[in-house]
Amino acid sequence: MAKTSEASVKEMQRQSEAALRPYVNVSAFIRPNTPILYLRIVNTGRTPAENLRLEMDRDFFQFGETQVDKNLRNKSAFTTPMDSLPPDSELLFALGQGWVIFGNEAKLDLCPTQFTVAASYEFSGKKIDERHNIDLRGYLGSEGEHDPLVEELERIRNVIEKKK
């Protein structure tokens, strides 16, 4: 009976920890009403991800531009540990337009369609190490969300511009 009780307590602790811990998620998405793909890093958990370290396994030059400051791998988020990433906080990085990443003249050495972001962080004295495989190939041929209100505003703007 004592072993069953101890096992129950451990399971409750495990479930409580799972419900309260930070979860750093890394994913790509298409920004609504644009052809631009983004990389999102967000803490979806309920506690801060402490001493967060992010690392990319290869270079990714935003919009295919070769300047050093356009390489995501060189951005502060990927070179300098963050003391804390609070719950619901997110980091957004533009990757580029679909035609830059997937087009006939796309350069995979500048804008790879597959890469990995490693995230290591701490909470309650425990260390978490995760690898997030990003595969942009699924976005080839897909479309971003279209908002009818935004489309109507664009039509109104075009009419106003023509009258000038």
Buried (B, 14 or more C-beta within 10 A) or exposed (E): EEEEEEEEEEEEEEEEEEEEBBBBBBEBBBBEBEBBBBBEBBBEBEBBBBBBBBBBBEBBBBBBEEEEEBBBBBBEBBEEEBEBBEBEEEBEBBBBBBEBBBEEEBEEEBBBBEBBBBBBBBBEEEEBEEEBEBEBEEBEEEEBEEEEEEEEEEEEEEEEEEEE
